[in-house]
Amino acid sequence: MRKIVAYIAISLDGKIADSDFGVEWLDQVPNPEHTYGYADFFAGIETTIMGNSTYRQVLGFGQPFPYASKTNYVLTRDRSQEKDENVTFIYEDPVAAIGQIKAQPGNNIWLIGGGQVNSLCLESGLLDELIVFVMPVVVGKGVSLFSDERHMRLLELKETKSYQSGVVELRYTVSSQLAPES
């Protein structure tokens, strides 16, 4: 079975976007000489899953759709959206749909986000790995990496790296066990 992997940058205070859903704060980190392994990661996936807000944000960058070489799914409640050349929209039962996608043969799946989709995959036990790049920026109000967590999951730290830019990479596997309640 394919793995679902979240590969994502967050601020030091756990935000994936600011209060206007923007990610311009990422530009505050000095441009590194490397891309934090993005090219290798991207080559190893064949499918992406994201929420509608994230999809709209990607479209708003004013560039060609960056994942056109992949099979792409967008979770949305907005039924007015139809399949376009880049994505297939999932309107109903996202857990079942993602489970079916995950069961198909192929390479890994990139969970691009946002916070609600990240929480859905974590809570339903669909998320397998989490690769987080903690940026040396405090955003304040904004979109959290996970929203509305209902069931906490245990994570197992597999690797850490630090970069001269101040970025810290954390790689986790997601346990099937729920964290004990306090």
N, C-alpha and C positions, 0 to 999 in steps of 0.2 A: 504494500500500500504506500502511496506517495505521502510525503510529509508536508504539512503546512507550516511554513516558516515566516515569522514576522521579522523583517529587516527594516529597522526604523531608527530615525534620529529623534532624541528627546532633549529638552532643556534640562538643566540641573534640577529644576523643580517639577519635572515629570510631564511637561507639556509637549504635544506634538504639533500644535498650532497656537497662535495667539488668539485673543478674544474676537478678532475679526476673521478667524480661520486662515490667517496668513502664515507663511513660513519664511518670510523675508529675514527674520531674525537669524536664520541659518547662515546668511551672508556675513554676519558679524564675526564668525569664526574664520581665522585666516585660512585662505585657500591652500590646502595641503598639496604636496608634490605627488601624492597618491590619492586614490579614491576609496580608501578603506575597504578594498576587496570587492567593490561593487561589480566590476566587469566579470569576475569569476562567479560571483553569486548570481548575477543576471544570466550568465551562460548556463547555469545549472537548473534554471526553472523553465517551465513551459506554460505555466498558467498563473494568472493573477486574480485576486479577489479584493474588491474594495467597496466601500460605501459610496453612495451617490454624492455626498458632499466632497469626498476626496476626488471622485471622478470629475466633478465640476471644477474643482481647484486645478487639477491637472490640465483640463481643457483651457483654463484661464491663463495658463503660462504663455500663450501666444506662440507655441511651437507645435510641430507635428506630434501626434500622439506617440509618446515614447515607448509604448509597449505593443505596438502594432505587430511585431513578430511573434507575439504570445497569444494564447487563448485567454480572453479577459471576461470576467464576470463582475457586474455591479449589483449590489443589494440595494433595493429601493422600494418604497411604498408608492411611488408616483407611477401609476399605470399608464400615464400618457406617453411615457418613453417607450420607444420601440428599439429592437435590435438595430444597431448601426454597423458600419464596416469594422469597428474596433471592439465592440463589447456586446455581450448578451446580458440583458437585465433579468434579475431574479426578483420576483414580486412576492412570492408566497413561500412559507416554510423554509427559511434560509438554512436552518440546521440540516434538514433533510437534503436540500439541494447541495450544500457544501459537502455533506457526507458522501453523496453520489459522485461528486467531482473528485473527491479524495480517493474513492475506490477505483477510479479509472486507471488503467495503466499509463505510465509516463513518468516524467521527471517531477521534481518538487513543485509546490505551489507557494507563491509569494502572497502573503497576507499584507497588503499595502496599508490597510487601515480604513477608516479612522477609529476613534475611541469606542464607538458603539459596536462596530464590527469586531474589533479586537476583543472586547468583552464577551460578545456572543460566542466567538470561537474558543476563548479561554474557558468560559463557564460550561460550554457543551462538551468539552474534552476534545475538540477538534484541533486545537493548536498544539504542535509538537515541539517547536523550537522558537526561541526568541533571541534575536541578535539586536542588541540595543547599543546605539552610539550616543553616549551622554555628552552633550555639547556644553562647553563652559559658558553658558548664558542662562540668566534667570529671566523668564518671560513674564511671570506674574499671572494675571488672569489669562485663561486660555482653555484649550481642549486637552484633557488628560489622556495619557496613553491608554488607560482603561477607564470606561465610564460605567457607573451603576453596577459595580461588582456585587454579585449576590453570593457567590461561592468562591472563596479564595483557594487557589491551587498552590501546591508546593512547587518550587523551581529548583533545579539542580544546576549550580554554576559549573560550566565546563571549561571556560577559558576567559581570561581577561587580557587586554592589551591597552597600553596607553601610548598616545601619540604626542609629538612635540607641540602640536597645535592646542593641546589641553584636552582633546577628546579622549574618552575612555570607552573602549568596546567591551561589552559584557555578552557572553554567549551562555544561554540557559537551555536546558531541556525541561519540558513541562511534565510534571508527574501526573499520573492518573489519580493520585490521591488528593483528596481535599485537605486543606490545612485544618488543624484542629481549631475548633471554636474556643474563644476565650470566655 
